């Protein structure tokens, strides 16, 4: 194994050295050929030299590590832990756990769980039909259509959530370019998060808290919204929950396989969205606290395995992001230039407002009184349950120091993963509240009945407030689809369409969706050809301004006429002189 790793590193070193020898002209020609307009202005000679320097450093580093592995391989192999490495042990334990779960669960409970998941899936499928947003359109037209080598290395914009982009590329290649195929990876991950949440809570708490938790997750407005958008946040949720499940198995067994599984799923989450760092650190802090509380004589051995897992997580994340680091540097991953100034002055002036934005988002996707009850439930759950307390402490400790170090409070969508902890607190609080009601008011009320009825109430109530709360919350572009539909019958082979931010990505996506050549958005129109100009008065755009953006003048056209007028978008048609 050590020899194989050394050989792979030497192969990577040779590849990096070969790429470092490429000149500016061929690379610039290749990059320009990928751009729809045939020019990437940001790829300059200085940028190229910086990339070549990074490639040479990578080659030297890989060769050096390979040499160390070859020199000390035998010593390293002897130092690696061998117990608990039985092949397939983790999968065998998983199969046994699922069989045990199946036998210990009544048919009625199974049907109830399946029904809640089905309702949650339907809510997400309904939201799947909503018009496109800018970020998901930009992800597809700027990244997912590119070759795989570009996807894994180009982080010019944080819209490239690499693993999600690769899955979108695969989905649209298999099913064609459609709005639903763009959103399919996120949708499947959002649906998968429901049973994963149930399984973790059932294993770590009990079936009744798990059922209540499932009802909250299935009907949560924010989770529904981002399960039906072409973004990678729902994949992060799945990796978080898989990390919890693998982490719980590791805490109980100290198995090396589950320790490595924790590292792999967290690294894949990082490869999706770099802000997975908050959740990944929280996962490892939770495991650290859980081990310290639960074990004494075997603690040192378990902590060594945990440290090994964390080291593998760091190395694997670095390996996955190595192409991006070579091209853009490490800093761009954790504070992208598009995110604005992150000085202490700006952070001090804005962190309270951005934190309130998060509260407002969670509040808007539910209701104020629900948010207040949820906060009360979180306090009570932290008081009554030591297991939940560890998760809550880890979540806070995993986020706050990193936010301070970055000097940036991320947008609300980044923090949707915290809802799995917050909804858990609500489920715990409700479970004990129902227990109190039974003991003091209705002794005949069974645990199964009270939990089932409450889960149905939560599912119905939060589904209503959640779906209403996310309606028209994010700016969407339905007129982009309408405009594209108009062009299907009106656009000639030499005509040009001009559009400005933020309509360019949604329009380009719908061109691909409808099978219209995107060359119409970039070609130079000949004399007599028609020019269609999309103007958004709501964005303070004008006919002349859009022309100027595309380096066109009004006197180059004749007979400008408005042919379509929707709520936020107009289409003007003119003829080139």
Beta strands, then each sheet from edge to edge (+ up, - down):
strand 1: 496-498
strand 2: 530-535
strand 3: 557-565
strand 4: 570-576
sheet 1: 1+ 2+ 4- 3+
end
